[in-house]
Amino acid sequence: MQNLRRITQGIFLLLFLFLFLQTEAKGRDELGYPVKIFLDFDPLIFITTILSAHTVQKAFYFSLIVLAAAIILGRVFCGWVCPLGTLNNIVGAFRKKHSHAYNMNWHRTKYYILIFLLAASVFSLQLVGIVDPLSLLIRSLSVSIYPAFNYGTKAVFDAVYSSNIKGIVDISEAVYSALKKSILSFQQPFYNQSAFIGVLFLFILGMNFAEKRFWCRHLCPLGALLGILSRFSILKRTVSEGCTSCGACASVCQGNAAPDKKVVATRSREEWRDAECLYCWNCDDVCPQNAVSFGFSGRKASASMDLGRRRVITSLVSGVVAVPFLRVNPLSKAEVPNQKLIRPPGALEEKEFLKRCVKCGECMKVCITNGLQPTFLEAGLEGIWSPLLIPKIGYCEYRCTLCGQVCPTGAIKKLNIEEKAEVKIGLAMIDKNRCLPYAHATPCIVCEEVCPTPKKAVWFEKVNVKDRNGKEKTIQQPRVDLEMCIGCGICEAKCPVIDRPAIYVTSIGESRSKENQLLLMQQDKY
């Protein structure tokens, strides 16, 4: 069973990585198999989205399969499927020495985190994506690990190419060409906070050197949810009277479920923690007396979880208090919108958007211009790591709808090309003190040339100006059509004034908000 589990874990990890690599623009405005399929099977995101947004994407009903599996088979998702759990397993394998130094009942922490997240979700605060294992893994790979891997790989092959060693260069170029067609991204992506997010992810993996599967045992809220359901599982672990309490099972237990503890007569005092069991079958394989077995018959021994009433109440209250605490900031007021907070086309109204966005980073990964970046405090603490467009880094491609295709929760609506053409994500503004035709009487038509709308949103007014010698000449000065501009940001990205572009985009005028408008239409009183 141990070998079967390892094979299964490897298959699901490879499937996850394959889908992750496939979640990338391939030259067409469609994706084959986005990695969001894994998120569709995530019951924690399913539950918190229902609680916070009172709606859910149809694909999330696949997560009911995982819930049913937990009720029938226990925490098999954690032990056999979860890609982050598999990575923790791999890293933890390098720690051979077993230690009880960290056996401090920290396993309860993940239940308190789960209670906190559910309580916050009831009051429309969606924070689960920050710590959900699947969302965390996709975000970490998309924003940090994968870009670093691309950069490092390219640097190595560039160094080999620069060596100009005949034969070796030819081989390296062939290998590099194969990698470009399979693993490496089409272009090198760069992201704000890449190092910070990467360090957090490496810290989670590094904790396996302190205790194997530290994240899974003590911090994972999805594991806590499945652990609660696994208490009712039909598949049971039983120990025969042949057990000699040698402790061999405890040394290989992945979930720190205390499998070596004796089951006492009083049900409330049973020491075996079945909710922590990952059904890895290690205890069955290692038992020298063959005293451990798994089956569907017999009575299930289930210890009380004993989370502590005060701590449970504290977790609930903390989740409720977090809602006003995270939202009491000036940028949360509708009448004070953040002009830099340019959301992807198809994004819901900001409050609804934050109720659904799980900060998985998939939209950033598929953005073909690398313009979508993770926020820090632009949307407040509630919106940390949600996507925003930074036109100076990359504009919103006029005929691209990939971000809506990969969004797992519907925070970004799936649009077709025709629908997207009608969506405004902001408005371009001209800084006359920096614009070449205005400030320096120097001809420049770049913004008008690159404007993608069928009828150009940037148009020119011909004016007569004089140079310092008094010589008169005609200059075309750009203007922005408020109705035609969709705020894609290509004019800002291509502006030749490179330090601080003379034309820039703000979120004002966005289609998703009635308040964030430059010109508010007067309401008919009659």
N, C-alpha and C positions, 0 to 999 in steps of 0.2 A: 504493500500500500504506500510505503514511503516513496518508492521509485515511481509509482503511478502518479502520486501527488506532484512530484518534481517535474515529471513530463507534462502534466496538465498545467502547472504553473508556467513552465517554459512556453507552452503553446499560446496561452493567453497573453503572456508578456510580449511575445513576438507578434501576435495579432495586434496588440495595442500599439506597438512601435510601427508596424506596417501601416495601420490606419493613421497614425500621427504623421508619418512621412507623406501619406497620400493627401492629407489635409493641407494642400498647397495649390496655388494657381498653376495650372499646366498650359496656359496659353488660351484657354477657353473660359467662358463665364459659367462654368459648372464644375462641380466636384463629384468624384466618384463615390468614395466611401469615407466620409469625414469621421474623425475620432470621437465626435460627439455621440456616436453609438454607445460608447461606454457610459457616458453621462445619462443617456436615456434609460439605462438600467440601474441608475443610482436612486434608491428609495429615499435617501435623506433629502436630496434636492427636490424630489417629487413631493414630499410631505411639507417641507418648508415653503415651497413655492405656492402650494395650495393655501397654506396658512397666511402668507404675506400678501399674495396677489389675488387670492380667491379664484385662481384659474391655473390651468396647466396645459402644456402641449400634449397632444395625443400620444406622441412617441414615448412619453414618460410612463405610460401604462405598462411598458415592458418591465419597469422596476417592480411591478407586482410579482414577477417571476422570482426575483431575488428575495422578496419578502416571503413568498411561499416556500422557497428552498430553505430559508432560515427556520421556518416553522416545522418543516419535514425533516431536514437533515442537519440543522444547527448552523454554526458560523462557517459553512463550507466556502462561502464567497471570500472570506478573509483568508482562509487557509489554502484555497485552491485556485482562486481566480484573480483577486485584486492585484494589479500590476505594481502598486506601491508596496504592498505587502511582500511581493516576490523580490523587489529590489532590497527591501529591508532584510529579507532572508539571505540574499546573496552577500550583502555587506556583513551581516552578522556572522556568516560562516567563517570569516577571517578572525573572529574572536573565539579562540578555542577554549580558553580558560573559563570555567563556570564560577560565578561568584554570587553569593547571597547578599552582598553589601547593599543592593538597591531594592531588596524585597521589603518595601515599606508600605504595602497596600496602596500604592499609587494607582492601581487599576481603577479605583473609584473616580479618579479625576475625569476620565472620559465621559462618565455618566453625568457629572456636573456640567461639563461643557455642552453635552447634548441637551440637557434641561435648559441651560442658558439660551442656546440657539433656538429651541422651540418656543420658549417664552417670548423672545424678541420677535420671532416670526409672527406670532399671534398679533402683535402690535405693529405689523407691516415692516419690520426691520430685517432685511435679508443679509445675514452675515455668514451663512453656512459655507459659501464658496471659498472663503478665506482658509478654512480648515478641513473642508471635505477632501478626502484623500485623492479622489479622481480629479477634481477641479484643481487641487493644489499641484498634482503631478503634471497635468497638461499645461498649466500656467508656468510652472518652473521650467519645463522643457522648452516651451514656446518662446519665452521671454529671455531666458538665461542660458540654459545648458546647450540647447541646439545651436543658437547663434555662436556661442563660444566654441563648440565643436567644429562648426563650419569655418570659423576664423582660424583656429589652430591647425586644422587640416590643410587649409589653403596655404598657410604660412610655411608648413613643412614642405609641401610640394613646390612652393615658390623658391625655397632655399635650395632644394635639390636641382631645380631648373637653373638656378643662378650658378650652381657649381660647374655646369657645362661639362660634366663628365660623360663622355660618349658611351652609349649603351645603357647606363643607369638613367639618364635623362629620358631616353626613349621608353624604357619600362615604366618610369614614374608618370610620364604623360599618358600612357595607355591606361594605367591604373586610375589616374585622376579623372580621365574622361569617363571611365566606367562609374566612378563614384558620383560624378556630376549627373549622370543619367539615373542614378538609383537612390543615393542617400543624401548627397549635399543639396542645399537649396539653390534655386536658380540665381539668386543674388544674395549677397551678404546682408542679413538683417541686423539692425541696431535698435536697442530699446533703452529708454530711461529706466533707472532702477534695476537694470539687468544684474549688476553685481550684488545688490542688496537681496533681491529675490533668490539669486543663486546661492548666496551664503546661507540663507534660511533653509533652503532645500538640502544643501550639503550638511548643515547642522543636524537636520532630521535623520539623514543617513548616518552621520557620524555618531549619533547617540546609540547606535547598535553596538559600538565598541564598549559602551558603558553597560548596556544590557540588551541582549538580543531582542529584536522587534520592539524596541522601546516605544516607538510611536503607536504601534498596534496595541500594545498592552495598556498604555497609560493615557494616550491623548486622542485617539481616533474617535470622533463622534459617530461615524458610520458603523464602526465596530461596536460601539455601545448600543446603538439601535438594534443591530442584528443580534447582539448578545442578549438583550431583553427578550427578543422573539425566540431565541434558541432555547430558552428555558422551557418552552412548550414543545420542543422538537420531538418527533416520533423516534428518530434514531437515538439510541441510548448507549452510554458507556457503562459497562458493568465490570466489577472486580470480584473474582472468585475468592474462596477461603484459602486458596493456595498462595495468596500474596504474603510475602515475608517482610514487607516494608523496607526493602533494600534501598529505595530512593532512586533507582535507575531511571524511572519514568520522569521524575522531577527534573533530572539533569537535561532531558531532551524536550521537555514541554515547551512549545512555542508561545503559548498563551499565558504562561505562569498561572495555570489553573489549579495548582496544588494537587496533582494527581496522586501523590504519595500519601495524602492525608486519609486517615481512617474515617469512615462514615459512622457517626454516633447515632444512638437510638432516637434522640429527640430531633425531629425534622428541622426545627428552627436553628439547630446547632450544627448541622452538617457542615463539614469543612471543605468538601470538594466544591470548587467554584465552576459549575457547569457553564455559566454564561461567558467564562473566559476561554473555554475550550475551542480551539480552531479546527478540531477534527482532522488533525494532521496525521493521526495514527502512529506517531512516533512511540508513544507509550506501549502500544500493542506490539510493535516490532522489536522494541528493546527489552521487554520484560523477559527475564530468564526463566520464569516459572509459567509463562503463557497464561497468566492470571487475568490479563486485561482482554476484553473483547467488546465489539460494537455490534449492535443488532436492533431489531424493531420489536422485540418481545420483552416482557418483564416490566417491572415498575421503575420509573425514572427517578434516580436520586438527585434531588435539586435543593441546593442550599439557599437560604434566604440571602438576598443581596446586601441588606443592612447598610444602606447608603447614609443613614443618619438623617433624622427629620430636620434638624437645624440646617444642615448643609444643603439639603434639597430645597428648603425654603429660601435659603440665601441665594442659591443658583437661580431660582424662579424670580426672586425680587431683583437680582442683578440684571437678568434679561429684560425685565420691564423698565428698570431705571436707565438702562443703556439707551433706550429709544430717545427720550428727550435730551439725554446727555450728549449723544452724538449728533443730534440735529439742532442744538442751540448754537447756531453760528450764522453770521449775516448772509452767507451764500445760500442758506436754506430758504431764505425768503423769496417768494415768487417775484416781488417787485425789485429785487436786487440780484438779477441773474449774473452769473459769471461769464463775462464776454469771451474768455478763453476756453470755455467748456463747450467745444464743438463736438457733438456726438455723431456717430455714423449715420448715414441715411437709412431711414426706417426705424430709428430708435424711438421708443415710446416717450410720451411726456415724462419729464425728469423724475417725478415721484413714482410713477408706474415703472419707469425704467429701473430704478434702484430696487424696487420690490422684486424684480425678476432677475436682474443681472447677478450671476454667480462668479464673476471675475475669473473665468476659466482661461481667457486669453486666446481662444480660438479665432476670434475676429481679427485680432492683431496679427496672428500668424499668417492668415490668408490675404491680408491687405497687400496688394501687389506693389504699392509704392512705399511701404513701411511707414505710412503716415499715421496709422493708428498706434497710439502709445498708452501705457498704463498711467492712470492718474496717480497723484500722490495725495494732495489736499485740495485740488481744484474742485472736487465735488464733496468736500468734507470727509471726515473719517468714515462715514457710512459708504461712500463711493470709492474708497481706496482700491486701486488696481482695476477699476472699470475703464473702458476705452474712451479716449478722446482723440480727435484729429489735430495734429500739429502740422499745418500746411508747409511750414518752412522745412520740415523733414520730408514730408511727402503729401501730395494732394490726393483728393478722392477721385479716382478714375471714373470718367463719365459713364462708361459702358461696363462697369463692374458691379455685381450684386453679391459677391461671395460672402461678405460679412453676415448678411441676413440668412444665407444658406446654412451656415455652421452654428448660428446661435441656438443653444439647446433649449432655452426657456421662453423664447419669443420676445425677449427684451429688445431685440432688433428684428423687425418684421421682414419676412422674406418678400422681396419686391422683384418684379420683372423690370426689364430695361425701360419700358414705357412708363411704368409707375414711378421708377426712380427719377426719371427726367422731370417729374413734376414736384419733387421733394426738395425743399430748401433746407440746408443745414446751417446756413449763416449768410452773411452779406459782406461783400468786399468794400473796403473804404480806401480812399486815396489820401496820402499824406503829401500835400502840395509843397511842403518845405523840403521834401526829399525827392519828389518825382522830377525826373530830368527835364521833361518839357515845361513844367511849371517853375521849378527853382532855378534851372540853369539854361533855359531856352535851347535845350539840346534834343534833337529828334529821337524818339523812342516809341516803338509800337508793339513791344513784346507782349504786354498784357492783352491787347486786342487780338493778336495773332494766335495766342494759345487758348483763348476762351473757347470752350467746347460747345456752348449752347448753339442750336441751329441759327437763331438770330442773335448775334453777338451781344452779350450783356455789357461788354465794354465798347463804347463808341467814342468817336473823336469830334471835337469842336475845333475848327480852324480859327486861329487868332493871329493877329499881326503883333509882333514884338520887336523890340530894338535891342541890339547888342550894345556893349559898352562904347562902341565907336559911333553909335547912333544909326547904324545901318539897320534897316527894317527887313524882317523876313517873316514868313508864315510858318507857324508851328501847329502841329496837331496835339491838342491836350486831351487826355482821356477823361471820360466820365463813366459812371456806373449806372446802369438801368436797374432801378430798384425792383422792378417786376421780373426782369429776365434773369438776374443773378441768382444762382443756386448755392453759392458759398463753397464751391468745390475746392478752392484754394490753389488752383494751378497757377493763377496769376501771381500769387505771393511766392510760390515755389520757384517760378521762373524769372521773377523780377531781377534785372541786372544789378540793382542796388543790393548787394549781397549781405551787408552787415545787419541792416534793419530795413526790410523791403519797403519801398515807397507805396506799395499797395498791400493791404493786409486784410484778413478775414476775421470777423468776430461772429459770435453765435446769434447776434441780433437778427431778427427776420426769419428765424427757423420755423418751419411748418408745424412742428409738434407743439409749439407754445403760442397761446393767444396773447400773453402778456409781454413776451420778449420780442417786441416789434419796434421798428424805428418810427413808423407813423401809425398811430392808433386811430382806427376809423371811428367816427362819431356814431353813436347808437341812435337809431330812430326812436324818439320818445313816443311816437304815436303808433 
